[in-house]
Every structure is written in structure tokens, then in C-alpha cells.
Amino acid sequence: MASNSQNNALAVFALLVSATLWGVIWYPLRLLEGQGLDGLTTSLVMYVAAAIVGLPWLKGMGQAWRDYPRQVLLLILFSAWANIAFILAVLEGHVVRVLLLFYLSPLWAVILGRLFLCERIGVSGAVTLVLAMLGAGFMLWQPEAGTLWPASPADWYAVTAGMAFAAMNVTVRGAQAIPAGCKASLTWWGAILLAGGWIWLGGEGLPAVGGEVYLQAVLLGLAGIVIMTVAVQYGVTHLSVQRSAVILLFELVAGAISAFLLAEEPVLSREWLGGGLIVLAGYMAARRPEVCEI
């Protein structure tokens, strides 16, 4: 019992560390962008640096592919879009708005649980859905256009990144037999493939900036991506999907404080209202029964 309590406490701490770092990473990303390094290139450099550190963890990759091919493929796909779309969103949009739209995860968690897992929606799930959808409505409502459609590419990136993140966490939770280090490494290689392929298809190549700028991106990958990914992988492996999702909402606090102090970005009252409903939905999701594995 003590061991389980210690594991749970460490998992909670790991998720809080990861959430804090994800909440403030927008700032060094924007500093790099100001020096000429676009979001895709920064992502590619950061995740290559992280993947090199994680090379020893790939020794279990072959067995993971043989025994759990579906989980491995889903983890690569979901994590790739969640990571790259999130980075593009915080570079193009308002930090707090992006984070709030990203954390519509309770909505996606309930829907995923209904479609792919052994979970019924029930009364609490229905209330969670309604609250999350109301929150999204307040966030996305455009009075001048009379529509709830995402208003910008940053909104689209944030919403779809949140979808992919919720799906990734469900996949990680269901892939208990795959070592945490191997799962972390898989997420990095997914981001590398997506960012590299996107740059290659764009045909513009890598930006011609100084080597010191690329070195800063490398350091951000080593000091940020490695710690954040390993921490969140450990946390969601040892805690329920819903509880993990709520603890990770601390990213909103870190993002809001850092955006206020470092960028002085305004947040509309309806965005605060929508965000409050989304956070409430997240709290209610934590009280739902734990989902089964994929």
C-alpha cells in the first residue's frame, strides 16, 4: 500500500512538473521564432535532440512492434500531431486561449471512452459533455460572424492538438506492457517524422540562421522536451486517464501567469467564462469511473 501511495505521489508530482513546463514553453519558442527559427524547424531540432538521448530506450521497440503494433502506431500518430500542433498554436495564437482550447480534453475523453472503450456516458458523462461544449461555445463564438467555427489556424491547431493529446493519453494508459522510456521515445520519433515531412513537402528547407540559434533549440529539446515527455509518460501510466487530465490542467495556471507577466496578452471575459466551464468539466471527468484499456 505504501508503495502504491509513493508511486501515486510521484506520478502527481511528475504531471505537475510537466504541466508547468508545457505552460511556459511558449516563451522560449517565441524567442527562437524571433531569431528566425520557425515552429516546424524548432520542433524538428528539439525532438531530434530528445530522440538522440532516448536511443537506449529503443531496444524494446522491436518487441513492442511485434506484440502491440496497434498501440505503437496510434501512439506515434497521436503524439506527433499533439506535439507539433500545440507548438504551432502557441506561436500563432494567444497563449491562454490556445491552452483553454487545447484542454477541451474532458470532452474528447468522454467521446473516446464511448466509442472505443468499455465506458458508458451516463449522467455524469453527459453533464461533462454539456459543460465542455458550453465552454467551447463561449471560447469559439464569433459575434461578428455569428458562428462557432474556430476563428484562426491557431484555434484549429489547439483544438485538434487537444483531441490528439486525449487520444494519446488513453493509448499510453492502455499500453501498460510497453516500457515508459520506449513510449517516450516513440512520441519523439513521431514528432520528428511529422515535422521533417512537413518541412520537406514545403520545399523551403531549413532557415539560414546562426548555429547558436540551432544550439538553443537543441538545449530546449534536452532540458525541456525530455523532462516533460518522460514526466507525463510516467504520470499517465500510473494514474487514471481522467485524474491525469485534471492534474495537467495546471498547465493553464502556468500559461496564464507566464502570458500575463511576459506577454501581457489580454483575455476576453467570454474566454474566461468558457475556460471556467472547461476546467469544471475536467474536474467532473476526474470523478468518473476509470476507463478500461484499449
SEKOL-359296 format. One record per atom (N, C-alpha, C): y, z, x; residue number from 0. Coordinates in steps of 0.02 Angstrom, whole numbers, plus 32768, in hexadecimal, padded with zeros to 4 digits. Atoms other than C-alpha are relative to their C-alpha. Example, Ala and Ser with C-alpha at 12.3 -4.5 7.8 and 13.67 -1.06 7.14 Angstrom:
# residues 2
   north     up   east   seq
    7FC5   8000   802D     0
    7F1F   8186   8267     0
    803C   8000   802D     0
    7FC5   7FFD   7FD6     1
    7FCB   8165   82AC     1
    8037   8025   7FD9     1
END
This chain:
# residues 294
   north     up   east   seq
    7FC3   8000   8029     0
    8000   8000   8000     0
    803F   8000   802B     0
    7FC6   7FFE   7FD4     1
    8078   802C   808C     1
    800B   7FBD   8022     1
    7FFA   8041   7FE0     2
    8050   7F88   80E1     2
    8020   7FCD   7FD1     2
    7FE2   802E   8030     3
    8079   7F27   8043     3
    804A   800E   7FF6     3
    7FBA   7FED   8009     4
    811B   7F88   802E     4
    802A   7FE8   803C     4
    7FDD   8016   7FC4     5
    814C   7F62   80E2     5
    8008   7FB4   8000     5
    7FFC   8049   8004     6
    8123   7EAA   80CA     6
    8034   7FE9   7FCE     6
    7FCF   8012   8033     7
    818A   7EA3   802B     7
    8047   800D   8018     7
    7FBD   7FF0   7FE6     8
    821E   7EFA   807F     8
    8015   7FCD   8034     8
    7FF0   8032   7FCD     9
    8216   7E83   8112     9
    800E   7FBC   7FE0     9
    7FF5   8040   8023    10
    8209   7DEE   809B    10
    8045   7FFE   7FE0    10
    7FBE   7FFD   801F    11
    82A4   7E28   803D    11
    8036   7FF9   8035    11
    7FCF   8004   7FCA    12
    8303   7E40   80E0    12
    8004   7FB8   801B    12
    8001   8045   7FE7    13
    82CC   7D93   811C    13
    8026   7FD1   7FD1    13
    7FDD   802B   8030    14
    830B   7D42   807C    14
    804B   800D   8000    14
    7FB8   7FF0   7FFE    15
    83B2   7D9D   8087    15
    8021   7FE1   803E    15
    7FE7   8020   7FC3    16
    83C9   7D60   813B    16
    8007   7FB5   7FF5    16
    7FFF   8048   800C    17
    839D   7CAF   8109    17
    8037   7FED   7FD0    17
    7FCD   800F   8032    18
    840F   7CB3   8070    18
    8046   8005   801E    18
    7FBE   7FF8   7FE1    19
    84A2   7CF3   80D7    19
    8010   7FC5   802E    19
    7FF5   8038   7FD2    20
    848D   7C6D   815B    20
    800B   7FBF   7FDB    20
    7FF7   803D   8028    21
    847A   7BE2   80D9    21
    8044   8002   7FDD    21
    7FC0   7FFB   8022    22
    8517   7C25   8083    22
    803C   7FF1   802C    22
    7FC7   800B   7FD2    23
    8583   7C11   811F    23
    7FF7   7FC3   802C    23
    800C   8038   7FD2    24
    8534   7B7A   8175    24
    802E   7FC6   7FF3    24
    7FD1   8037   800F    25
    85AF   7B07   811D    25
    8039   7FFD   8032    25
    7FC6   7FFE   7FD4    26
    8636   7B40   8196    26
    7FF3   7FDD   8043    26
    800E   8026   7FC3    27
    85E8   7B08   823B    27
    7FF0   7FB7   7FF3    27
    800D   8046   8011    28
    85AD   7A6A   81E2    28
    8041   7FD9   7FF9    28
    7FC0   8022   8008    29
    8660   7A40   81B3    29
    8026   7FFB   8042    29
    7FE1   8005   7FBD    30
    869C   7A68   8263    30
    7FE3   7FC5   8026    30
    8020   8039   7FDE    31
    861E   79EB   82A7    31
    8017   7FBE   7FE1    31
    7FE7   803C   8020    32
    8654   796B   8225    32
    8046   7FF0   8016    32
    7FBB   800B   7FE9    33
    8708   7983   825C    33
    8002   7FE4   8047    33
    8004   801C   7FBC    34
    86D0   7954   830C    34
    7FDE   7FBC   8001    34
    801B   8044   8003    35
    8684   78B1   82CF    35
    7FB6   7FFB   7FF2    35
    8048   8001   800C    36
    85D0   78E4   82AA    36
    7FF4   8006   7FB4    36
    800B   7FFF   8048    37
    85A1   78B4   81F8    37
    7FC4   802B   7FED    37
    8033   7FD3   8017    38
    852A   7918   818C    38
    7FB9   7FEB   8010    38
    8044   8018   7FF2    39
    8490   78AA   81A3    39
    7FEF   8007   804A    39
    800D   7FFA   7FB8    40
    84A1   78A6   8260    40
    7FF9   8048   8015    40
    8007   7FB8   7FF2    41
    84BF   7961   8269    41
    7FBD   801A   7FEA    41
    8041   7FEA   801A    42
    8425   797C   81FD    42
    7FC8   7FE9   802E    42
    8034   801B   7FD5    43
    83BC   790B   826B    43
    7FFB   8028   8041    43
    7FFF   7FDD   7FC0    44
    83F2   7962   830C    44
    7FE7   8048   7FF7    44
    8014   7FBA   800B    45
    83DD   7A12   82C4    45
    7FB5   8006   7FF5    45
    8047   7FF9   8011    46
    8330   79F4   827E    46
    7FD3   7FE7   8039    46
    8027   8012   7FC5    47
    82F3   799A   831A    47
    7FFC   803B   8030    47
    8000   7FC5   7FD4    48
    8328   7A32   8380    48
    7FD1   8035   7FE6    48
    802C   7FCE   801E    49
    82CF   7AA5   8306    49
    7FB7   7FEB   8006    49
    8045   8018   7FFD    50
    8233   7A38   8303    50
    7FE3   8005   8045    50
    8019   7FF8   7FBB    51
    8226   7A3C   83C1    51
    7FEA   8048   800C    51
    8013   7FBA   7FFA    52
    8225   7AFA   83B9    52
    7FBF   800D   7FDB    52
    803B   7FF4   8029    53
    81A0   7AF0   8333    53
    7FC3   7FD7   8012    53
    803A   8028   7FED    54
    812B   7A7A   838F    54
    7FBF   8028   8006    54
    803E   7FDA   7FFD    55
    80AD   7B05   83B5    55
    7FE1   800F   7FBC    55
    8019   7FF0   8043    56
    809E   7B25   82FA    56
    7FDB   7FC5   7FE0    56
    8020   803B   801D    57
    805E   7A75   82DB    57
    7FB5   7FFE   800D    57
    8047   8002   7FF0    58
    7FB2   7AA0   831E    58
    7FD4   8006   7FC2    58
    8027   7FFA   803E    59
    7F7A   7AC9   826D    59
    800D   7FC7   7FD0    59
    7FED   8036   802D    60
    7FC1   7A28   8226    60
    7FC4   7FD6   7FE9    60
    803A   8029   8011    61
    7F1F   79C5   822C    61
    7FD5   8020   7FCA    61
    8029   7FDD   8032    62
    7EBD   7A47   81CC    62
    8025   8005   7FBD    62
    7FD8   7FFC   803E    63
    7F4B   7A5B   814F    63
    7FFE   7FBE   7FDA    63
    8004   8042   8020    64
    7F4A   79A0   812E    64
    7FBC   7FF5   7FE0    64
    8044   800A   801B    65
    7E8D   79A1   8116    65
    7FF3   802C   7FC2    65
    8011   7FD1   8035    66
    7E85   7A3B   80A7    66
    8031   8000   7FC6    66
    7FCC   7FFA   8034    67
    7F2A   7A35   8047    67
    8030   7FC4   8004    67
    7FD4   803B   7FF8    68
    7F6E   7982   804D    68
    8038   7FFD   7FCD    68
    7FCC   8003   8033    69
    7FCC   7990   7FA9    69
    8038   8031   800E    69
    7FCD   7FCF   7FF1    70
    8026   7A31   7FD9    70
    802A   7FEB   803C    70
    7FDB   8015   7FC4    71
    8054   79EB   8084    71
    8031   7FC9   7FEF    71
    7FD5   8038   8012    72
    809A   794A   803C    72
    803B   8017   7FD5    72
    7FCB   7FE7   802C    73
    80FC   79A4   7FB3    73
    8032   802A   8027    73
    7FD3   7FD6   7FD8    74
    8142   7A21   8030    74
    802F   7FD5   802A    74
    7FD6   802D   7FD8    75
    8180   7994   80A0    75
    8035   7FDE   7FD5    75
    7FD2   8024   802B    76
    81CF   7934   8010    76
    8036   802D   7FE3    76
    7FCF   7FD4   8020    77
    8221   79C6   7FB6    77
    8030   801F   8032    77
    7FD5   7FE0   7FCF    78
    8262   7A1C   8052    78
    8030   7FCE   8020    78
    7FD4   8032   7FE2    79
    82A7   797A   809A    79
    803E   7FF6   7FD6    79
    7FC5   800C   802A    80
    8316   7959   8004    80
    8029   8040   7FF6    80
    7FDB   7FC2   8009    81
    8343   7A10   7FE9    81
    802F   800D   803B    81
    7FD8   7FF2   7FC4    82
    8382   7A22   809C    82
    8038   7FCD   800A    82
    7FCE   8034   7FF1    83
    83DB   797B   80B2    83
    8034   7FFC   7FC8    83
    7FD0   8004   8037    84
    8429   7975   8004    84
    802E   803C   7FFF    84
    7FD6   7FC4   7FFE    85
    8468   7A28   8016    85
    8037   7FF8   8035    85
    7FCF   8009   7FCA    86
    84BD   79FF   80BC    86
    8036   7FCE   7FEC    86
    7FCF   8032   8016    87
    850F   7963   8074    87
    802D   801D   7FC9    87
    7FD9   7FE4   8037    88
    8547   79C6   7FDB    88
    8037   802F   801A    88
    7FCD   7FD1   7FE8    89
    85A0   7A51   803C    89
    8034   7FDE   802B    89
    7FCF   8026   7FDA    90
    85F5   79CF   80A9    90
    8030   7FDB   7FD3    90
    7FD7   8029   802C    91
    8636   796A   8016    91
    8021   8026   7FC7    91
    7FE8   7FDD   803B    92
    8653   79EC   7F8E    92
    801E   8044   8010    92
    7FE8   7FBC   7FF9    93
    869F   7A97   7F6F    93
    7FC4   802E   8008    93
    8039   7FD7   7FEC    94
    862F   7B1B   7FBB    94
    7FE2   8027   7FC6    94
    8019   7FD4   8035    95
    8622   7B94   7F28    95
    7FE2   7FD6   7FC8    95
    801B   802B   8034    96
    860A   7B08   7EA9    96
    7FBD   7FE3   8014    96
    803F   801C   7FE8    97
    8582   7AB9   7F13    97
    7FC9   8034   7FFE    97
    8033   7FCC   8000    98
    8527   7B5E   7F28    98
    7FEA   8013   7FBA    98
    8012   7FEE   8045    99
    852F   7B86   7E6F    99
    7FD4   7FCA   7FE0    99
    802A   8036   801B   100
    84EB   7ADB   7E3F   100
    7FBC   7FFE   8022   100
    803F   7FFE   7FDC   101
    8467   7AE9   7EC5   101
    7FD2   8036   7FE4   101
    8029   7FC8   8018   102
    842F   7B90   7E7D   102
    7FF6   7FFE   7FB5   102
    801C   8008   8043   103
    8401   7B4B   7DD4   103
    7FB4   8007   8003   103
    8049   7FFC   7FF5   104
    8354   7B71   7E1A   104
    7FDA   8024   7FC8   104
    8026   7FE2   8037   105
    8324   7BE6   7D88   105
    7FEE   7FCD   7FCB   105
    800E   8035   8031   106
    8332   7B50   7D14   106
    7FC5   7FD5   8017   106
    8035   802B   7FE6   107
    82C5   7AE4   7D83   107
    7FBE   8027   8008   107
    803D   7FD9   7FF8   108
    824A   7B73   7DA4   108
    7FDB   8007   7FBE   108
    8020   7FF9   8041   109
    822A   7B8D   7CEB   109
    7FE1   7FBD   7FEB   109
    801A   8041   8013   110
    8215   7AD2   7CCD   110
    7FC3   7FEE   802A   110
    8039   800E   7FD5   111
    81A2   7ABE   7D63   111
    7FC4   802A   7FED   111
    8036   7FD5   8014   112
    813D   7B53   7D2C   112
    7FDE   7FE8   7FC1   112
    801D   801A   803E   113
    8125   7B04   7C82   113
    7FDA   7FBF   800B   113
    801E   8042   7FF7   114
    80FA   7A56   7CC1   114
    7FC3   8001   802E   114
    8032   8006   7FCC   115
    808F   7A79   7D59   115
    7FD7   803F   800D   115
    8023   7FC2   7FF3   116
    8058   7B2F   7D58   116
    7FE3   801D   7FC0   116
    8021   7FE1   8039   117
    7FFB   7BA4   7CE4   117
    8030   802D   7FDA   117
    7FCE   7FD4   801B   118
    809C   7BEC   7C9E   118
    801B   7FE6   7FBD   118
    7FDF   8011   803F   119
    80D8   7BED   7BEA   119
    8049   8015   8003   119
    7FB8   7FF0   7FFE   120
    8192   7BEE   7BCA   120
    800D   8043   7FDE   120
    7FF6   7FC1   8023   121
    8192   7C7A   7B49   121
    8049   800D   7FF0   121
    7FBC   7FEF   8014   122
    822D   7CD3   7B09   122
    802D   8009   803C   122
    7FD6   7FF5   7FC5   123
    826D   7D0D   7BB2   123
    800F   7FBF   8025   123
    7FF6   8041   7FE0   124
    8254   7C60   7BFB   124
    8032   7FD5   7FDA   124
    7FD1   8027   8029   125
    82B1   7C11   7B6A   125
    8047   8019   800A   125
    7FBD   7FE3   7FF5   126
    8344   7C89   7B81   126
    801A   7FEC   8045   126
    7FED   8014   7FBD   127
    8345   7C63   7C3B   127
    8017   7FB7   8001   127
    7FED   8046   8004   128
    8349   7BA9   7C16   128
    8044   7FF7   7FE0   128
    7FC1   8007   8024   129
    83D8   7BBC   7B9A   129
    803A   8017   802C   129
    7FCA   7FE7   7FD6   130
    8440   7C26   7C11   130
    800F   7FD1   803A   130
    7FF6   802D   7FC7   131
    8424   7BB1   7CA4   131
    8021   7FBF   7FEA   131
    7FE2   803E   8019   132
    844E   7B18   7C3B   132
    8048   800A   7FEB   132
    7FBA   7FF2   8010   133
    84EB   7B6A   7BF7   133
    802B   8005   803F   133
    7FDB   7FFB   7FC1   134
    851F   7B96   7CA7   134
    800C   7FBC   801F   134
    7FF8   8044   7FE6   135
    8501   7AE3   7CDF   135
    8034   7FDA   7FD7   135
    7FCF   8022   802A   136
    8565   7AA6   7C4A   136
    8047   8012   8011   136
    7FBC   7FEB   7FEC   137
    85FD   7B0E   7C79   137
    8013   7FE4   8044   137
    7FF2   8019   7FBD   138
    85ED   7AD6   7D2D   138
    800F   7FB5   8001   138
    7FFD   8049   7FFC   139
    85DA   7A1D   7D0A   139
    802F   7FE0   7FCD   139
    7FD6   801C   8035   140
    864B   7A08   7C72   140
    8040   7FE2   801D   140
    7FC4   8023   7FEB   141
    86D5   7989   7C91   141
    802A   7FF2   7FC1   141
    7FD9   8008   803D   142
    8759   799C   7C07   142
    8020   7FBB   7FF9   142
    7FDE   8040   8004   143
    87B4   78FC   7C34   143
    7FD0   7FC7   7FEF   143
    8031   8034   800E   144
    8714   7895   7C2A   144
    7FD4   8010   7FC4   144
    8029   7FEC   8038   145
    86BF   78F9   7BA1   145
    7FB6   7FF9   800E   145
    8046   8009   7FEE   146
    8619   78F9   7BFE   146
    7FE8   803B   802A   146
    8020   7FCC   7FD7   147
    85A0   7972   7C51   147
    7FE1   7FE2   803F   147
    801E   8022   7FC7   148
    856D   78F1   7CD4   148
    801E   801B   8041   148
    7FE3   7FEB   7FBF   149
    857F   792A   7D8B   149
    803B   7FD5   8014   149
    7FC1   8023   7FF6   150
    862E   78FC   7DBF   150
    8006   7FDC   8042   150
    7FF8   801C   7FBD   151
    8612   78CB   7E74   151
    7FBD   7FFC   8023   151
    803D   8000   7FD9   152
    858E   78A2   7EF6   152
    7FEB   8046   8016   152
    8010   7FBC   7FEB   153
    859B   7957   7F31   153
    7FDC   8026   7FC9   153
    8022   7FE0   8039   154
    856B   7993   7E82   154
    7FB7   7FE8   7FFB   154
    8043   801C   8003   155
    84D5   791E   7E81   155
    7FD4   801C   8038   155
    8026   7FE4   7FC8   156
    849F   7957   7F2D   156
    7FED   8049   7FF3   156
    800D   7FB9   800B   157
    84AF   7A0E   7EFC   157
    7FCB   800B   7FCB   157
    8030   7FF7   8037   158
    8450   79FF   7E57   158
    7FBA   7FEB   8015   158
    8043   8019   7FED   159
    83C2   7997   7E9D   159
    7FE3   8028   803B   159
    8019   7FD5   7FCA   160
    83B7   7A02   7F3B   160
    7FE3   8040   7FE3   160
    801A   7FC4   8020   161
    83A1   7A99   7ECA   161
    7FBD   7FF4   7FDF   161
    8041   8012   801D   162
    8315   7A41   7E6D   162
    7FCA   7FFF   8036   162
    8031   8007   7FCA   163
    82BE   7A17   7F10   163
    7FF1   8044   801F   163
    800A   7FBE   7FE2   164
    82D8   7AC8   7F52   164
    7FD2   802B   7FD5   164
    802B   7FDB   802D   165
    8288   7B16   7EB8   165
    7FB8   7FE7   8006   165
    8043   801D   7FF9   166
    81F4   7A9E   7EC7   166
    7FE2   8012   8043   166
    8018   7FEE   7FBE   167
    81E7   7AC3   7F81   167
    7FE7   8048   8002   167
    8015   7FBA   8000   168
    81DE   7B7F   7F63   168
    7FBF   800A   7FDA   168
    803E   7FFC   8025   169
    8156   7B69   7EE1   169
    7FC6   7FE6   802B   169
    8033   801D   7FD4   170
    80F6   7AFC   7F5D   170
    7FEE   8030   8038   170
    800C   7FD1   7FC9   171
    810B   7B7A   7FEB   171
    7FD7   803B   7FE7   171
    8024   7FC7   801C   172
    80CF   7C06   7F7A   172
    7FB7   7FEE   7FF1   172
    8044   8015   800F   173
    8037   7BA1   7F47   173
    7FD7   7FEE   803C   173
    8024   8014   7FC3   174
    800B   7B6D   7FF8   174
    7FF6   803C   802E   174
    8008   7FC3   7FDA   175
    7FDC   7C1C   8032   175
    7FD4   7FF7   803D   175
    8030   8008   7FCA   176
    7F50   7BDE   80A2   176
    801E   7FDC   803D   176
    7FE0   8023   7FC9   177
    7FC6   7B76   810D   177
    802C   8032   8026   177
    7FD8   7FD0   7FDA   178
    8013   7BDF   819B   178
    804B   7FF4   7FF6   178
    7FB8   8004   800D   179
    80CC   7C07   8183   179
    8023   7FD4   8033   179
    7FE0   8028   7FCC   180
    80FB   7BB8   822A   180
    7FF4   7FB6   7FF5   180
    8010   8046   800E   181
    80A3   7B16   81FA   181
    802A   7FE7   7FC6   181
    7FD7   8014   803A   182
    80FE   7B13   8153   182
    8049   7FF6   8015   182
    7FBB   8007   7FE8   183
    81A5   7B2E   81AA   183
    8009   7FBF   8026   183
    7FFD   803E   7FD8   184
    8182   7AA1   8224   184
    7FFD   7FC2   7FD3   184
    8004   8038   802F   185
    8153   7A2E   8194   185
    8043   7FF2   7FDF   185
    7FBF   800A   8020   186
    81FB   7A4B   8141   186
    8031   7FDF   8030   186
    7FD2   801F   7FCF   187
    8256   7A1C   81E2   187
    7FF0   7FB6   800A   187
    8011   8047   7FF7   188
    81F4   797B   81FA   188
    8011   7FD7   7FC3   188
    7FEB   8023   803C   189
    8216   794D   8146   189
    8049   7FEE   8003   189
    7FB9   800D   7FFA   190
    82D0   795D   8164   190
    800F   7FCC   8035   190
    7FF6   8033   7FCB   191
    82C3   78F8   8206   191
    7FF0   7FBA   7FE6   191
    8013   8041   801B   192
    8269   786A   81AE   192
    8034   7FE5   7FCF   192
    7FCF   8016   8032   193
    82E6   7865   811F   193
    8043   7FEE   8021   193
    7FBF   800D   7FE0   194
    8384   7872   818A   194
    7FFC   7FC4   802E   194
    8008   8038   7FD3   195
    8342   77FA   820D   195
    7FF9   7FBE   7FDB   195
    8009   803D   8028   196
    830A   777B   818B   196
    8041   7FEB   7FDF   196
    7FC0   800F   8021   197
    83B1   7787   8130   197
    8030   7FE1   8031   197
    7FD3   801C   7FCD   198
    8413   7769   81D0   198
    7FEA   7FBA   8014   198
    801A   8041   7FEC   199
    83A2   76D8   8200   199
    800E   7FCB   7FCA   199
    7FF3   8030   8036   200
    83B3   7685   8156   200
    804B   7FF1   7FFA   200
    7FB8   800C   8002   201
    8470   769C   815E   201
    8017   7FD0   8036   201
    7FF1   8030   7FCC   202
    8471   7638   81FF   202
    803C   8010   802B   202
    7FC3   7FF0   7FDA   203
    8506   7694   824A   203
    7FF1   8024   8042   203
    8011   7FDD   7FC2   204
    84A9   76F2   82D2   204
    801F   8045   8004   204
    7FE5   7FBD   7FF5   205
    84DD   7799   831B   205
    8049   7FFC   8013   205
    7FB9   8000   7FEF   206
    8596   77C5   8329   206
    800C   8006   804B   206
    7FEF   7FFE   7FB9   207
    85E6   77AB   83D2   207
    802F   803B   800D   207
    7FD9   7FC4   7FF1   208
    8620   785D   83F2   208
    7FE6   801E   8041   208
    8013   7FE2   7FC0   209
    8618   78C9   848D   209
    7FBE   8026   7FFD   209
    8040   7FDD   7FFC   210
    8577   7918   84C7   210
    8005   8049   7FEC   210
    7FF8   7FBA   8012   211
    85C0   79C5   84AB   211
    7FFC   800B   7FB4   211
    8005   7FFA   8049   212
    85CB   79A2   83F0   212
    7FB7   7FFF   7FEB   212
    8047   8002   800E   213
    8513   7973   83EA   213
    7FDE   8042   8016   213
    801C   7FC1   7FE9   214
    84EC   7A10   844F   214
    800E   8037   7FCE   214
    7FF0   7FCE   8033   215
    8545   7A79   83CC   215
    7FD0   7FFA   7FC4   215
    802F   800B   8037   216
    84D6   7A2A   8346   216
    7FBB   8019   8013   216
    8040   7FE7   7FE8   217
    843D   7A51   83AF   217
    7FFD   804C   7FFC   217
    7FFD   7FB7   8002   218
    8472   7B07   83BF   218
    7FFF   801A   7FB9   218
    8001   7FEC   8047   219
    8491   7B11   8304   219
    7FB9   7FFB   7FE4   219
    8045   8007   8016   220
    83E1   7AD1   82E8   220
    7FD4   8038   801B   220
    8029   7FCC   7FE2   221
    8397   7B50   8360   221
    8010   8045   7FE5   221
    7FEB   7FBD   8015   222
    83FD   7BE6   832A   222
    8003   8008   7FB5   222
    7FFA   7FFC   8048   223
    840C   7BBB   8273   223
    7FC3   7FEA   7FDA   223
    8037   801D   8027   224
    8386   7B48   822E   224
    7FBE   8024   800C   224
    8040   7FDF   7FF0   225
    82F5   7B9C   8289   225
    7FFC   8044   7FDD   225
    8000   7FBD   801D   226
    8325   7C4B   8251   226
    7FFE   7FFC   7FB4   226
    7FFC   8004   8049   227
    8350   7C18   819E   227
    7FBE   7FE9   7FE2   227
    803D   801B   801C   228
    82B3   7BB3   8182   228
    7FC6   8030   8006   228
    8037   7FD0   7FF6   229
    8239   7C30   81CD   229
    8008   803C   7FD1   229
    7FF3   7FC6   802B   230
    828D   7CBD   816D   230
    7FEF   7FF2   7FB7   230
    800C   800F   8047   231
    8286   7C66   80C4   231
    7FB6   7FF1   7FF4   231
    8048   800C   8007   232
    81D3   7C2C   80E1   232
    7FDA   8041   7FFC   232
    8021   7FBE   8002   233
    819E   7CDE   8106   233
    800D   8023   7FBE   233
    7FEE   7FDD   803D   234
    81FC   7D22   8072   234
    7FDD   7FE6   7FC2   234
    801D   801C   803C   235
    81BD   7CA9   7FEE   235
    7FB3   8001   8002   235
    8049   7FFB   7FFB   236
    810B   7CB7   8031   236
    7FE8   8045   7FE9   236
    8015   7FBC   800F   237
    8107   7D74   8016   237
    801E   801C   7FBF   237
    7FE3   7FE9   803F   238
    816E   7D82   7F76   238
    7FF5   7FCB   7FCA   238
    8007   802F   8037   239
    8162   7D32   7ECA   239
    8038   7FCC   8002   239
    7FCE   8035   8000   240
    81C0   7C90   7EAD   240
    8040   8018   7FDF   240
    7FC4   7FEB   8024   241
    8237   7CDF   7E2F   241
    8028   8034   8027   241
    7FDC   7FCC   7FDB   242
    825F   7D77   7E99   242
    8022   7FE1   803D   242
    7FE1   8022   7FC7   243
    827E   7D08   7F30   243
    803F   7FDB   7FEB   243
    7FC7   8027   8017   244
    82F2   7C9A   7ECB   244
    803D   802C   7FF3   244
    7FC8   7FD3   800F   245
    835C   7D30   7E95   245
    801D   801D   8041   245
    7FE7   7FE6   7FC1   246
    8368   7D7B   7F44   246
    8029   7FCB   8024   246
    7FDC   8036   7FDE   247
    839E   7CD2   7F87   247
    8043   7FF1   7FDF   247
    7FBE   8007   801F   248
    842E   7CD7   7F0B   248
    8037   8022   8029   248
    7FCE   7FE1   7FD4   249
    8483   7D43   7F8F   249
    8026   7FCC   8027   249
    7FDC   8037   7FE0   250
    84B0   7C9C   7FDC   250
    8042   7FF2   7FDE   250
    7FC2   800A   8026   251
    8532   7C8E   7F52   251
    8037   8030   8018   251
    7FCF   7FCE   7FE9   252
    8586   7D2E   7F8D   252
    801A   7FEC   8045   252
    7FEC   8014   7FBC   253
    8586   7CF6   8043   253
    802B   7FC1   7FFE   253
    7FD9   803E   8005   254
    85C5   7C49   8012   254
    8045   800B   7FE2   254
    7FC0   7FF4   8021   255
    864E   7C89   7F9F   255
    8030   8024   8030   255
    7FD5   7FDB   7FD2   256
    8691   7D05   801F   256
    8016   7FD4   803A   256
    7FEE   802B   7FC7   257
    868A   7C89   80B0   257
    802F   7FC8   7FEB   257
    7FD4   8036   8018   258
    86DA   7BFE   8047   258
    8047   801A   7FF4   258
    7FBE   7FE2   800C   259
    8768   7C73   8014   259
    8024   800F   8041   259
    7FE1   7FEB   7FC1   260
    8787   7CB3   80C4   260
    800F   7FC5   802E   260
    7FFB   8035   7FCE   261
    876F   7C11   8125   261
    801D   7FBF   7FE5   261
    7FE8   8040   801B   262
    879E   7B84   80AE   262
    8031   8008   7FC7   262
    7FD4   7FF2   8038   263
    8801   7BD6   8020   263
    7FF6   7FCD   7FC7   263
    8010   8030   8034   264
    87A8   7B65   7FA4   264
    8006   8020   7FBC   264
    7FF8   7FE3   8043   265
    87DA   7B83   7EEE   265
    7FC0   7FF6   7FD6   265
    8038   8005   802F   266
    8756   7BA3   7E68   266
    801C   8008   7FBA   266
    7FE7   7FFE   8045   267
    877E   7B7C   7DB1   267
    7FDE   8037   7FD9   267
    801B   7FC9   8028   268
    8765   7C03   7D2E   268
    7FBF   7FEB   7FDD   268
    803D   8016   8021   269
    86E2   7B9A   7CD4   269
    7FC6   7FFC   8031   269
    8034   8000   7FCD   270
    8684   7B8A   7D78   270
    7FE7   8047   800E   270
    8015   7FBB   7FFA   271
    8683   7C47   7D8B   271
    7FD4   8014   7FC5   271
    8027   7FF0   803C   272
    8644   7C56   7CD8   272
    7FBB   7FE0   8004   272
    8040   8022   7FF9   273
    85BD   7BD5   7CF5   273
    7FD5   801F   8035   273
    8025   7FDF   7FCB   274
    858C   7C27   7D97   274
    7FE4   8043   7FEC   274
    8018   7FC0   8019   275
    857E   7CD0   7D43   275
    7FC3   7FF8   7FD4   275
    803A   800D   802B   276
    8507   7C88   7CC2   276
    7FC3   7FEC   8029   276
    8037   8015   7FD4   277
    849E   7C37   7D4B   277
    7FE2   803C   8024   277
    8019   7FC4   7FDE   278
    8492   7CDC   7DAA   278
    7FD9   802C   7FCF   278
    8023   7FD9   8032   279
    8461   7D36   7D09   279
    7FBC   7FE1   7FF0   279
    8040   8022   800B   280
    83DB   7CB3   7CEB   280
    7FD0   800E   8039   280
    802A   7FEF   7FC6   281
    839C   7CD4   7D9B   281
    7FE4   8046   7FFC   281
    8017   7FBB   8008   282
    8391   7D8E   7D78   282
    7FC8   8003   7FCD   282
    8033   8000   8034   283
    832E   7D6E   7CDA   283
    7FC0   7FDE   8018   283
    803B   8022   7FE5   284
    82BB   7CF7   7D36   284
    7FD7   8030   802B   284
    8024   7FD1   7FD5   285
    8290   7D85   7DAE   285
    7FD4   802F   7FD7   285
    8026   7FD2   802A   286
    824E   7DEB   7D1C   286
    7FC6   7FDE   7FDC   286
    8037   8024   801F   287
    81D8   7D63   7CE2   287
    7FBF   800C   8027   287
    803F   7FF8   7FDC   288
    811E   7D6D   7D0E   288
    7FFB   7FCF   803A   288
    8008   802A   7FC4   289
    80EE   7D26   7DB7   289
    7FD7   7FC2   7FEF   289
    8023   803E   800E   290
    80B7   7C71   7DB4   290
    7FC0   7FFC   8028   290
    803D   800A   7FDA   291
    800B   7C38   7DEC   291
    800D   7FCD   8037   291
    7FF8   8030   7FCA   292
    7FEF   7BCC   7E84   292
    7FF9   7FB9   7FE8   292
    8006   8046   8010   293
    7FFD   7B10   7E83   293
    7FB7   7FEA   8006   293
END
